[in-house]
């Protein structure tokens, strides 16, 4: 009986573990390989990987067949890798960078004769279909690519375009291999960040307002997985969009930025009719202000990274009453407005209106090298958006602006990650994520019967 209960408990634990694996994304990279010599393999050789920007050290020894493996390593770099064994010349590799989800394999052959080893820069080149550096069809975008590429929308879809199977819809959704964007899984620092309400075309929280869930300035690397055969990635039939955020280092670094667009920086009114004269667009404005800062709190031990970003968009929706094809006159509309005013209600304008989006994003992250075994990460993202979308008229309908929608949205996401390399053959990666979304919708003009004028003959 006791044996049966024990077996049942093991099965339950394995099932629960599988659920956890499919509920998170990858946040790390792995270094592996084999150490040998002219006489054969070298069991017990020491491998020490040091992340130069933070002083974080990862160490292991080779097994009886000369193989080594270091999981749970921070992505990026540069790393210095030192291979040593008693009686053999040490080998040092410099300027090694790791990509998100990568298993970089480096094999070395050590010699008792002094060798002049030149510095080697290792970059994630993925030429073979089946190799140790990839787990299926995927695209990895590093921070250098993010900084170099144009990103007008300043959202993750600007970079998923690099995936051959991806398509960005007119609404900003990401379709991969023809799948609806709602079948994607979006992970930030290993925690799921999909649209919890399920109605956003972008597939992200707050996406219905038009705001991106986070500032692109906090992203370190992005991985777009299409068909992985890695058990740590799952829960999607479209794509697994996996991103990790920036970390502080032993050096203070930061930036301040202002991104602006207006009618003077845009083209003329679009048309395919050569008889229509193209005109300057109506006045509009799109402004983003932000900064980021990262650095050490305790050198080699505790680091911070923060980002703040403010977004202010104004989009005009002009309407010329002369283009209206209905039978209602401006005098009729003014009489209706006067009547509504008697009830204490202002219906707003039925001609030119302006849509607005005001957003605020704040991000903070702490990284703590507890010891050589355990490393802890804590981060929080706050995103606030207020969209005012007034109703607008067209050639067939008259709509008063205050029948439009005031849409506030607030998202708080927190992630905690504990990475532990317990021994040469045992490691663990625990990720806890929490997402709280509060969306609301109210009429711009308060509670009052909806008013819309439509010609009866239409």
Buried (B, 14 or more C-beta within 10 A) or exposed (E): EEEEEEEEEEEEEEEEEEEEBBBBBBBBBBBBBBBBBEEEBBBEBBBBBBBBBBBBBBBBBBBEEBBBBBBBBBBBBBBBBBBBBEEBBEBEBBBBBBBBBBBBBBEBBBEEEEEEBEEEEBEBEEEEEEEBBBBBBBBBBBBEEBEEEEBEBBBBBBBBBBBEBBBBEEEBBBBBBEBBBBBBBBBBBBBBBBBBEEEBBBBBBBBBBBBBBBBBBBBBBBBBBBEBEBEBBBBBEBBBBBBBBBBBBBEEEEEEEEBEBEBEEEEEEEEEEEEEEEEEBEEBBBBBBBBBBBBBEEEEBBBBBBBBBBBBBBBBBEBEEEEBEBEBEEEEBEEBBEEBEEEEBBBBBBBBBBBBBBBBBBBBBBBBBEEEEBBBBBBBBBBBBBBBBBBBBEEEBBBBBBBBEBBBBBBBBBBBBBBBBEEBEEBEBEBBBEBEBEBEEEBBBEEBEEBEBEEEEE
